């Protein structure tokens, strides 16, 4: 890696930003992609066409290294990213196996629950905990494109404000525990405060892939599986429930 790109990769890491670096494995020419608020920024002496640049953007979004072909030359795209974050709203029983699985898949798990008797070190050893109200915690922690928000409490006073903050953010995954009836009522409440069908399509509810999960650990597996599917493949499926 050329020194000027190394410096920018290190700087992006300090700022919790992701970047992608494409390298021609024959010539050594390189192209750096930095995603910025004003638009993507490419810099380097490696010429790639629009389709190849789009593949770099997709690699950055999916947080996955890829190899491209450029007129017979092999181009290696390496993604440099800070740890992903998952904000778990509700220090409930399902959250306990979920945070363990999150740590094994390179997420920084943050459990949010103002109920101090739930959010304890005894129940969540070694896990980052906060007893702030969920909306206040999320406003402070600022979910971004590398963040997931999972609400598990079944309590509208806790889940709804968290979902409102999540919907105003760029987080890649939003999931809410509850039945189809519970989710429909949730969407009606969110509609009352100004959210639309386009917003509702971002919420995965009922949460998790439909794998027939029964136990708390199985439900946690279904949640993490759905998060992984959306992270790696994108969210191209319709919402599971609609406001009634």
HELIX and SHEET records of a PDB file:
HELIX    1   1 UNK A    3  UNK A   14  1                                  12    
HELIX    2   2 UNK A   50  UNK A   62  1                                  13    
HELIX    3   3 UNK A   93  UNK A  104  1                                  12    
HELIX    4   4 UNK A  134  UNK A  141  1                                   8    
HELIX    5   5 UNK A  156  UNK A  167  1                                  12    
HELIX    6   6 UNK A  180  UNK A  192  1                                  13    
HELIX    7   7 UNK A  197  UNK A  200  1                                   4    
HELIX    8   8 UNK A  216  UNK A  233  1                                  18    
SHEET    1   A 5 UNK A  39  UNK A  44  0                                        
SHEET    2   A 5 UNK A  30  UNK A  36 -1                                        
SHEET    3   A 5 UNK A  19  UNK A  24 -1                                        
SHEET    4   A 5 UNK A  73  UNK A  80 -1                                        
SHEET    5   A 5 UNK A  66  UNK A  70 -1                                        
SHEET    1   B 6 UNK A 128  UNK A 130  0                                        
SHEET    2   B 6 UNK A 107  UNK A 112  1                                        
SHEET    3   B 6 UNK A  84  UNK A  89  1                                        
SHEET    4   B 6 UNK A 147  UNK A 151  1                                        
SHEET    5   B 6 UNK A 173  UNK A 176  1                                        
SHEET    6   B 6 UNK A 203  UNK A 204  1                                        
END                                                                             
